[in-house]
């Protein structure tokens, strides 16, 4: 299942803001950003 890049960006920013000061947030973001499944397709739309 492909997730639109915009949703990924919003998703990441949302959790970054929501959990920025919480350990669970750091763990979550670390887990999400450590997966390569979205990185190759993550190209900013200008």
C-alpha positions in Angstrom: 0.0 0.0 0.0 1.4 3.3 -1.1 1.0 6.3 1.2 1.0 9.7 -0.4 4.1 11.7 0.4 2.1 14.6 1.8 0.4 12.3 4.3 3.7 10.9 5.3 5.0 14.4 5.9 2.0 15.5 7.9 2.1 12.2 9.8 5.7 12.7 10.8 5.3 16.4 11.7 2.2 15.6 13.7 3.9 13.0 15.8 7.1 15.0 16.0 5.1 17.9 17.5 2.9 15.7 19.6 5.6 13.5 21.2 8.6 15.8 20.8 9.3 15.8 24.5 8.2 12.2 25.2 10.4 9.1 25.0 7.6 7.1 23.2 7.7 9.7 20.5 11.4 9.4 20.0 11.1 5.6 19.9 8.2 5.8 17.5 9.9 8.2 15.1 13.1 6.3 15.3 11.2 3.1 14.3 9.3 4.8 11.5 12.3 6.7 10.1 14.5 3.6 10.3 12.3 1.8 7.8 13.4 2.2 4.2 10.0 1.4 2.6 9.1 5.1 2.3 12.5 6.7 1.9 13.1 5.8 -1.8 9.7 7.3 -2.8 9.9 10.3 -0.5 10.5 13.1 -3.0 9.3 16.6 -2.0 6.7 17.9 -4.4 7.4 21.5 -5.4 
